[in-house]
Amino acid sequence: MQPESEKLLQDMILAADLVAEFVETMSERDYLASTLHRSAVERQLFIVGEALSQLSRVDPETFEAIPGARRIVSFRNVLAHGYAQIDDARVWDILQNDLQATIADVNKLLARP
């Protein structure tokens, strides 16, 4: 793993932890009704995707070891450039079903010697 890789992976973990904190007590309905929470979550998901995008350049091998990394970077591009295409219900689904699995994979990579 490249020296910069660990920092980028830690940035991903921090952003995911913040997302979890932001929505910890929310239902999907609450989330969809809160512009503040949706904006905060989208910013942190952008950071997750940006960290992966940078990782792809500095350490392609580690990037490829993260399942769904390309899909996450693509979603980051939607957040950055296609804001009108954001489906808030899909973002909620990512929070409930995908984000923690990705972070678990990242934690496994960081645990390797």
C-alpha positions in Angstrom: 0.0 0.0 0.0 1.3 3.4 -0.9 2.0 5.9 1.9 -0.8 8.3 0.9 -3.3 5.4 0.6 -3.8 5.0 4.3 -4.7 8.7 4.7 -7.3 8.4 1.9 -8.8 5.3 3.4 -9.0 7.0 6.8 -10.7 10.0 5.2 -13.3 7.5 3.8 -13.9 6.0 7.2 -14.2 9.4 8.9 -16.8 10.5 6.3 -18.8 7.3 6.6 -18.7 7.7 10.4 -20.1 11.2 10.1 -22.9 10.0 7.8 -23.8 7.3 10.3 -23.9 10.0 13.0 -26.0 12.4 10.9 -28.8 9.8 10.2 -28.5 7.7 13.4 -32.0 8.4 14.7 -33.7 9.1 11.4 -36.2 7.2 9.4 -36.2 7.3 5.6 -39.1 9.7 5.8 -37.2 12.0 8.2 -34.2 11.9 5.9 -36.2 12.7 2.8 -37.8 15.6 4.5 -34.6 17.2 5.8 -32.7 19.3 3.3 -30.0 19.9 6.0 -29.4 16.2 6.5 -29.5 15.3 2.8 -26.9 18.1 2.1 -24.6 16.9 4.9 -24.8 13.3 3.8 -24.2 14.1 0.2 -21.1 16.1 1.2 -19.6 13.2 3.1 -20.5 10.8 0.3 -18.7 13.1 -2.0 -15.6 12.9 0.2 -15.8 9.1 0.2 -15.9 9.1 -3.6 -13.2 11.8 -3.9 -10.9 9.8 -1.6 -11.4 6.8 -3.8 -10.9 8.8 -7.0 -7.5 10.0 -5.6 -6.7 6.5 -4.5 -7.2 5.2 -8.0 -4.4 7.5 -9.1 -1.9 7.0 -6.3 -2.5 3.3 -5.6 -4.5 1.5 -8.3 -3.9 -1.9 -6.7 -5.5 -0.8 -3.4 -8.3 0.9 -5.3 -9.1 -2.3 -7.2 -9.2 -4.2 -3.9 -12.3 -2.3 -2.8 -15.5 -3.9 -4.2 -17.7 -1.3 -5.9 -14.9 1.4 -6.0 -15.7 2.4 -9.5 -19.4 2.7 -8.8 -18.7 4.9 -5.8 -16.5 7.2 -7.9 -19.2 7.4 -10.5 -21.7 8.4 -7.8 -19.3 11.0 -6.6 -19.3 12.4 -10.1 -23.1 12.6 -10.0 -22.9 14.5 -6.7 -20.4 16.9 -8.2 -21.7 17.4 -11.7 -25.2 16.0 -11.9 -26.9 17.3 -8.8 -30.2 17.4 -10.6 -30.0 13.6 -11.1 -29.6 12.7 -7.4 -32.3 10.3 -6.2 -32.7 10.9 -2.5 -34.3 7.5 -1.9 -31.3 5.9 -3.7 -29.0 7.8 -1.4 -30.9 6.4 1.6 -30.6 2.9 0.2 -26.8 3.4 -0.1 -26.7 4.5 3.5 -28.7 1.5 4.7 -27.2 -1.2 2.4 -23.9 -0.3 0.9 -21.8 2.2 2.8 -21.0 0.1 5.9 -20.0 -2.9 3.8 -17.6 -0.7 1.8 -16.1 0.6 5.1 -15.7 -2.9 6.4 -13.7 -3.7 3.3 -11.6 -0.6 3.8 -11.0 -1.6 7.4 -9.8 -5.0 6.3 -7.3 -3.4 3.9 -6.0 -1.2 6.7 -5.6 -4.2 9.0 -3.2 -5.9 6.5 0.5 -5.8 7.4 
